Amino acid sequence: MTKRKTTKPEPTAAEMYAARRNDIARLLDVLQMHLDINDKEHAAAPANWGLVGNLGKVREDLVNLVGFMANMDPEHVEEFLKGE
């Protein structure tokens, strides 16, 4: 008796797109949750520049992500944020 080799089928592009889209939505929810936590920490210690630095890093990363998704240079995203 020979054993059959069974392989799991690769996901389709549509399945992988849906999975990644779901992951991104969940990550955005977690980001919002942590922004809310940081708001409480900032309210308790408004002179804490560490929290400001954390938000600066997150902002920079988001500018780059939006630039990537929109096929724009980060400078154009910055201009958008300034209302230019």
C-alpha positions, 0 to 999 in steps of 0.5 A, spaced: 500 500 500 502 506 498 501 513 501 498 518 498 501 525 499 496 530 501 498 537 500 494 543 503 492 547 497 495 554 496 490 560 498 487 564 492 489 571 491 482 573 494 483 569 500 489 572 502 487 579 500 481 578 505 485 575 510 490 581 510 485 586 510 482 583 516 489 583 519 489 590 518 482 592 520 484 589 527 491 592 527 487 599 526 483 597 532 489 595 536 492 602 534 486 606 536 485 602 543 493 604 545 491 611 543 486 611 548 490 608 553 496 614 551 490 619 552 489 617 559 497 616 561 498 623 558 492 626 562 495 623 568 502 626 566 501 632 561 509 634 561 511 627 559 515 628 553 516 620 552 508 620 550 509 625 545 515 622 542 511 615 541 506 619 537 511 622 533 514 615 531 507 613 530 505 619 526 511 618 522 510 611 520 503 612 518 505 618 514 510 613 510 504 607 510 499 612 507 504 615 502 506 607 500 498 606 499 497 612 495 503 612 491 505 618 494 512 621 497 511 622 504 512 630 503 506 630 499 502 626 505 505 632 510 502 637 505 496 634 505 496 634 513 498 641 513 492 643 508 496 645 503 
